[in-house]
Amino acid sequence: MAAAGGGGGGGGGGSAGPWGPGAGRALQSAMRAASGALEMDSAGRAREAYVEYLKSIALIAQALQEEAAGADGCEGVTADTPKMLKLAEQCLERVKSIAAALGKAQAKPAAQERDGAPAALPRHRRVLSDEGGKLSPFLPPEIFQKLQITEAQSARKELTPLEEASLQNQKLKAAYEARVARLNPSQALQKTSLTLSLQRQMMENLVIAKAREETLQRKMEERRLRLQEAANRRFSSSVALTPEEQEQRALYAAILEYEQDHDWPRQWKAKLKRSPADLSVVSGLFSCLLSFPEHPIAQLLRQLQCAVYARLYPAISRDAADSATGSPAGLGSFPLDAGGSLPTEPGGRRLRASRSLHCMFSVPEHGAAGLRHSISSTPLAAAGPPKAEGGRTGPAAAPQTPRESSFEDLERFLASPEGWAPAEPMDSPRTEATLPEQLKGIVRDIHNAIDRLLSLTLLAFEGLNTAAGKDQCLACLEEAFFPPLWAPLLALYRSVHQPHEAALARSMERHRHAGPADMGLASRLLPPAPGCPAYGSAIEDLRLIPLETCPRRKLECIVRALRGICECAEEYCGARDRRTPATAAIGADDLLPILSYVVLQTGLPQLLSECAALEEFIHEGCLIGEEGYCLTSLQSALSYVESLQ
């Protein structure tokens, strides 16, 4: 109808100008084409959708070209132009996604046919960043989220009564077809009897399954209400609750519902009650908990990880693109996965910066830790209430497999194009937060995320609510939370500290051949044998820091390094003078030059950013003890090496 009306107007008034009915008609035509492509896309007909998306883009391009050419003395921009550009942009995003999927599907069989064997899966597929086509060592947020929920999706689920009935009907139909195939053409009456019998059995299965489904849903709803009342009593629902408390109450109700269907939480609670001082029980509990991805705590952990990564990725991707076009002294002069910024592992293999992304499903060992309080009570804005698995309405269940954002944007635009408007004028650049401001917000989100996980865990397992239990619980949470996030988080820290890190790298390069005596070490603190490397164990311990993906593990490497320095100094002094007491071999004045020499020998300027991150994420209780002294000493040595001329 719109096309007909537009045609009548065109006949009476000539060619539709850029402000005439032709602009609206072009937008409607493009939206109809995009709607057809979207239907094919949602139905899994990727190749046909690919063609339709391209047609939509071509229609928009032609319409915009005609508008611009027909604008006599005007700008050639109508009120519908921003909408058409937005529609073209979203169609192009879908075209790129489908093209990548189709190309990957075609490349796999070709590679297998060429090699004669299935191709080995790479550890990490590097992708193009959004800016400038630069290769980024980090996964896009949607891929990161898909990897995070893969384990949860692979968990075995029980079939509903209707699903069981469907399987039974499929078996009945297969048996029916096999029997019919054996009948002679003259046995038509028997075929009719078999057909009626099949229909009756299939209908009975569905009716019975539907009744069972309704009964099950009614019982589940009754149980949900009963558990919700228990959660309300626990949270004193008579007073007004904050949004954070309401979310925690919903998560607690989901935990109670989960414990109704599984026995292992009650078994671990009994173990905690029998051995409240045994910290190994806490480590075992977390290993078990993380092995059940459908548990509400495990689901919240994955959700918070994805929310933090979604904030990290734009910052590090934009900075990577800026570094590619910036000055040679920028962060690109020592990239994350090349050159002298990362150490080599034993055997000469270079460590990749993105390697920790593949540790997201591992359950590492857990060590002692201290309790850290959040620096802000602001909730993690990017993390909404999780969806329930299996169709249940639980607040802490794992999210369903997400569609790509370009698909959802296109759906929303086609549903209400009139409601869309640019947030700002098209020609005014948006003011974005600086990297230090983004880092500050991300650090606050990480603190809040860990605090939320800790409070929910202590609520679910009351036996952990002791001083030692909280410390060990926090250590286990951090070792599960940080591994997939540390590489991009460190990349952001390195971007923020890039000037100091670049100066440190230049100083390390300038003094890479300096010996212990050149750094001011006394002769008694040198190894007695001429060819023996000085403080080799401490150098190796510091080189292990980039290989760890948890702050506590990195701090342990620093403590071992300084202990190794003390042991080596005592050994060197003892070998030169047996009368010198071992405890008096090294003092505070001797530690800085020794540690500066060790830092210089590592050749790792990124230790500066590592220490800055550790200072933020290590519990304050640790920073006033031996660990804090070791970290401060290393930072002083890094500053000294940076200042060398």
N, C-alpha and C positions, 0 to 999 in steps of 0.2 A: 504494500500500500504506500509506503514511504517512497519507493522507487517510482510508482505511478504518479504520485502527486508531484514529485520532483520533476518528472518528465513533462507534465502539463505546464508547470511553471517555466520550464526551460523553453517550451515552444512559444510561450507568450512573451517572455522577456529576453530572449536570446541566451547567450552563454552565461552560466552561473558564475559570478565573480567570486573572489575569495571570501566575500562576506555574504554570499547568496546561499541558496539551499543546497548547492553542490557540496559544500563542506560537510554539512550534516549527513548528506546521503553517502559520502565517502566513508565517514566514520561508522555509519550503520553497516555498510557493506563489509568493511574490515572487521567489525565486531562479529558479524555473522560467520565470516570465514574463520576467525579465531575460535568462535564457539564450536564449530564443527571439528576443528583440529583438537580442541580440548576434550571433546567427547571421545575422539579416537585415541587420544593420549591416555585418558583414564581407563579406556577399555583394553589397553595393552597393544594397540595397533600402532607401534612406534613409527614404522616406515611411512604409513599413510599420513600420520599426524605430522611427520617431518615435512612432507610435501605441502600440506595445508598451511602450516606455519609460514613456510616460504611464500606461499601465495598471498597470505595476509600482509606480510612485509612488503611484497611487491605492490599490492594495492595501495598501501599507505604511502609508499615512496612515490608512486605515480600521482596520487592525489596531491601530495605536498608539492611535487614539482609543477603540476598544473596551477596550483594556487599561487606559487611564487612567480611563475611566468605570466599569469594573468593579472597580477597586481600592478596597475599603472600608477607609478609614482607613490606607491604605498609599500609598507614593509612586507606584505604578503603573509602575515600571521593572523589567524583567526582565533576565536575563543576555543575552537575544537583542536587547534594545533597542538597544545601541550598534551591533550588526551591521546591524540593519534601518535605522538612521539612516545608517550608512555606505553601504549599498546604495542608499538613496534619494538620497543626495548624489551618488554617482557616476552614477546614472541621470539625475539632473537636469543634471549636466555634459554628458552626451551629448545630452540634449534641447536644451540651449542651443546646442551646436555644430551639431547637425543643423538646428535652426531658423534659425540664421544662414546656413548654406549654402543651405537651401531659399529663404530670403528673398532672398538675393543672386541666386540663379538666376532667380527670378521678376522681380526688379527690373530685370535687364539687358534682357530683351526689351521690357518695358514702356517703359523709358527710350528704347530705340532706336526703338520705334514712335512714341513721342510726339515725339521730336526729328526723326525722319525720317532719321537717320544714326547710325552707330555712335558711342557715347559715348566721349569721350576718357578715357583711363586716368589717374587721379590719380597724382601722384608719391608720395603717402603717404596711406594710409587710417588715420586716427586711431581708436583703439579705447578701450573703457571699461576702466579699471583695475579690479582686483579689489576695491578698497575704496571703497565709497560711490558707485560709478558715475561717478566723475570722469573726464573725458576725459584720456587720457594721450598725450603726444606720442611715445611710444616703442612699438615693436612687441613683442608677447608673444614669449617665447623660442622657442616652436615655429614661429611665423611667421618670425622671424629666421633660424632654422635652415633652413627651407624655402627662403628666398631665397638663403641661402648655398650650398645644394647644387643650385639650379636649373641653374646653368651646367654643373655636373658631370653632371647627368642628361641635359642636352641634347647632351652630347658623343656623337658617333657611335660605336657599338660594332659589332664584327664579329659576324655571326650564327654560332651554333654549327651543327655538321652536322645536328643534329636540327631546329633552327629552319629551316635551308635546306630540309630534306626536307619539313617541314610546308608551306612556301610552294609547293614544287613540287607537292605533293599537292593543294593548293587550286587551283592552275592546272589540273591534270589533271581535277579534279572539275568545274570550270567548263566545260572543253571537253567533258567527257562529257555534262553536262546540256544544253549547246547542241546536240550531235549527237542526243541522244535526243528533244529537242523537235522536230527536223526529220523524225523517223521517222513513218511511217504506222502506224495501229493493226495492220495486217496483218504488220508487220515485227517481231513479238515475238521471233523467234529471233535476229535481229540485235541487238536490244536486250539480250538475255541475254548474247550474246557480248561486247558492249561493257562490260557490267557486270562480267563475269569478268575481262576485260582490265584494266579500271580497278583492280579489287581486287588483281590480281597486281602491277601497276606500283606501286601505293601501298605494298604490302607490301615489295617489293624496295627501294624508296627508304628505307623505315624501317630495314630490316635493314642496308643499306649505311651509312646514317647512324649507326646505333648502333655498328657496327664502327669507323667513323672516330672517333666520339666516345670510345670506349674507348681507341683508340690515342692520340688527342690527350691524353686525361687521363693516360695512363701516361707519355707524354713530358713533360707539364707537371710531373708529380710528380717524375720523375727530374731535371728541370732545377731544380725547387725545392729538392730535397735537395742538389744540387750547389752551388747558390748559397748555401744555408744553411751548408754546410761552408766556403765562402769567407768568409762573414760570421763564422763561429766562429774561423777562423784570424786574421781581422783583429782580433777582440776578445779573443784569447787565452783560449779557452774552458776551458783547463786550470785556471784559478783561478775562485773563486766570484765571480759577477757580482751587482751590486746590481740591484734591480728597474728602476732607471732605465737601467742599462747593458743589461739584457736587452731592454728596450723599444727602445733605440737599435739594438741588434743586429738585432732583428726588422724595424725600419724600414729599416735598411741593406740587409738581404736583399731587402726589397720594392723598393728602388731598383735593386738589381742586376737583379732580375727585370724591372722596367720597361725598363731600358736594353737588355735582350735583344731587346725588341720595337720599339724606337724608335731612330732614328739621331741625332736632334738633340742629345741630351746629349753624345755623343762628338764631334760637330762643335764644340760650345761648349767642351769641354775642350781641343780642339786650338787654338781661338782664344785661350784663356787661356794656353796654353803658349807660343804665338807672341808674345803681347803681355801679359806679366804686369804691366806698369806702366800699362796703359791702363785707366783706371777706367770709361770708357764701355762697355767690353766687359762689365764686371760689371752695369751697368745694363741692357744689352741681354739678358744672360743671364736676369736676373730678369723682364724683360718677357716673354721667351719662356716661362720656366718657369711663370709665373702664367697664361699663356694656354692651358696644358694642365692643366685641372682634375683629370685623373686621375693626375697625378704625385703620388707619396707626400708630397713636401714641400708641395705645394699642398693636398692633402687634410688634412694635419696642421695647416696654417695655418687652414683653415676650421673644423676641429674645435676648435682652441684658442680661436678667436674665439667660437664658440658656447658653449663652456664658460665663458668670462669673462662673456659677455652674460647667461648664465643666472644668474650670481651677482649681476650688476648690477641686473637688472630688478626682483627683489623689493624691493631697498632703495629704488630711486627711485620705484617705484609706491607703496609704503607711505608714503614721505615726502610724495609728492604728495597722497595722501589726508589725511595729517595736516595739511598746510599748508592744505588747503581748509577744515578745521574749526578751524584755529588762530587766533592773534591776527593783527590786520592788519599787524603788524610782521614777520610771518614771511616765508618765501621766496615765498609766494603774492603778496606785495605787489609783487614784480617777477618775474612768471612768465617761463619760458624762452622763450616765443614771443609775447610781447606787451609793449607798453609800451616803456620806455626801456632795457631791459636788453640788447637786441641792436641792432646798427646797421642802417641802411638801406643797401642796395646802390645803386650808381649807377642812377638812374632811379626811386628812391623805393620800390622793392620791399623789404618787410621780410623779413629772414632768419629762416627757421624753425629752431628748435633741432634738429629731427630730420632736417635736410636731409642730413647726412653719412651717414645710413643708406643713401642711394642711391648712394654712392660705392664700395660694397663690391666691385664687379666692375671698377673702373677700375684702370689701371696708370699711376700718375703718374710724373713725372720724378723722378730720384733725384739727390740732392746728396751732397756729402762729409759724412762723419759719423765719430764716434769709437766705440770699442768700450766697452760698458758691461757690468759684471759684475753678476750677480744678488746681491741682498741676502740671499737664502735659497736653499738647495738643495732645499727641499721641493718635490716634484713637484706638478703641477696635479692635484688630486684628482678634479676633475669630468671630466677627460678620460681616458677609457679607451682601450684599443687599438682603432684604427679597423678597420672591416670592409672586406673586399675587394669590388671591383666585379666584375660578371660572374660571380659564383659562385666566384672564386678565394679562397684562404685567405691573403691578404696582410695584414700588420698595419697597413699605412699607406694603405689605400684608403679612398675616400669612403664615409661611412655611407649606408645605404639610406634611402629616404624614410620618415621616422618617422611612426608613428601618433600621434594625439593622446594625451596622457597620461591623459585621462579614460577612453579606450577601453582602454588597457593596465591601468589600475587596476581597472576593472570585470572584465576577463578574469581577473586574478589573484585578485580577491575571490571570484568565482564558482567558481574552481578549488579554492580552499582557504579557505572561510569560517571554519572553526574555528581556523585559524592566525592569524587577524587579531585583534588586540586593541589598544585605544587605548594610545598610548605613555605618556600621562599621564591622570590622572583628568579626566573631562569638564568639571569645574567649576574646574580649576586652570589659569590662563593660563600659556603657555609663556614662559620667559625667553629673550629674543632679544638678540643682540649689538647694541651701540649702533652708530650710523652711523660714528663714527671707527674702531671696531674692524672693521666690515665693509670700510670703505675700505682700511684697512691690509692686510687679507687679500687684497683684490682687487688692490691694487698689487703685492703679493708674487707673486700668480698671474701677473700680466702680465709681470713681470720673468722669472719662470721660463719662461713660454711663449716669450718672445723668445729666451731663452738656449737652449732646446731646439731651436727652429728654426735658430738660428745654428750650433749644434754639428752638427746633421744636415746642413745645407747645406755646411759646411766638410768634412764627412766624404764627401759625395757629389761635391764639386768641390774636389779637393785644390789646384788652382791658386789658389784664393782664400785659402789659408792663409798670407798675408803680412800685415804690419801695415796697409798701405793697403787690401789686399783685404778684410780683416776689417771695417775701418771702413766701406767702401762697401757691403759685404754687409749689415752691421747697419742702415745707413741705408735700404737697399732693403727690408729686412724690416719695419722700423718703418713705412715709408710704405705698405706693403701691409697691415699688421696694424691700425693705429690708426683709419683712416677710419670704418668702420662702428661703432666703439666709442667714439669721442671724445665724441659728444653725450651719451649716458647717463653716461659717466665724468665729464664736466664737471658734469652735473646732480648727481651724488653729491658732488663737491667743493664745489659751491655750497651744498648742503644742510649740509655739515659746517661751512663758513665763513660760514653765513648771518648770524650776528650782526655780524661785521665787515663783510660785504658790505652789510648793511642800513644800518649806520652810514655807510659810504662813500657809499651812494646818497643818504642824507639830506644829507650834506655837499655832494655834487655839486649837488643841487637847491638848496641854500641859497646856494651861491656860483656859480651857473651864469652870472651876468652879470658876474663879476669879470674885470677886465682884466689885462694882463701886469704893469702897475705895482702893482696890488693884491696880486699874488703875490710882490712883492719884487724884480722884475727891474730891473736898472740901465738907465738911459736909453740907454746905448750898445748894449744888447742888444735894443732895440726897432726895428722897421722904420722907416726914415726917412720913408716915405710914410704919411700919417695913415690912409688907408682900406685899407691893405694888411694882410691877416690875418697875424698873427705865427705863425711856425712851422707853417704850414698843411700842409707835406709830412709833418712828423712826426706831426701829428694824424691824417692819412689813413693813414699806415703802422700806427699803433696800432689804428685802426678795422678794419684788415684781419685782425687776429689772430683774431676769432671766425669768420671765413670759412674759415680753414685747419683741417684735420683731422689734422695730424701735428705733434708737438712741435717737430721741427726746423724746419719751415716757420714756425711761430709765433715761434720764437726769431729767425729771420731777419728777421721783421717788426720785432721789438724792436731788433735791431742797426741796421737801416735807419733806424728812427726816431731813434735817438741820433746816428747819423752825419748825418742830416738836420738835427738841432738844431745840431750843430757847424758844418755848412756855412752854415746860415742866420745863425748868430751871427757867423761870419767875414764874411759878406756885409753884415750890418748895420753891423758895426764898420768895415769897409772903406769903406762909403759915407759914414760920418760923419767918419772920420779916416783919411786915406790913409797917415799915418805909422805907424799901429799895425800891427805884424806880424800876418799872418793866423794864425800858429800860437799867438799869445798872446791871441786874441780871447776865449776862454772857459776858465775853470778849473773845478776840482772844486766850488768854492763856488758857482759860477754855475749849475752843471748842475741841482742839486736844484730851485731855484725855477722854472727853465725847464721842466723835465720835469713838475713839479707842475702848472704852468699847462696843459701839453699834455694831461696826464691829465684835468684838470678839463674841458677842452674836448671830450674824446671822449664824455663822458657814459656811460661803460661801467663800472659797478661790478663786473661779472663779471671784469674784468681781474685782480682780486685772486685769484679762484679759478684763473684761467688760469695765473697765475704760480706758484701753489702746485703745480699739476699739472706745469708745466714743470720746476720745481725737482726733482721726483721722477723724471721720465722722461728728462731730458737727461743725457748721459754726463758723468761727473765730470771728464774731461779738458777738456770744453768750458767747464765752470763755473769753471775757474781762468784762463781767457783772456779775450779781449774779450767773448765771449758771456756769460760769467759776470758780468763787470762791468756789462754792460748790463742783465742781468736783475736784479741786486742793486740797481742804481740805480732801476729802475722800481718795485721793491718798496718802496724807501725813499720814493719819491714818492707811492705809493699810501697808505702809512702816514701820511705828512704830511697829505695831503688828508683822510684819514679823521679826523685829530685836529683839523682846523680847527673853530673855534667860530663 
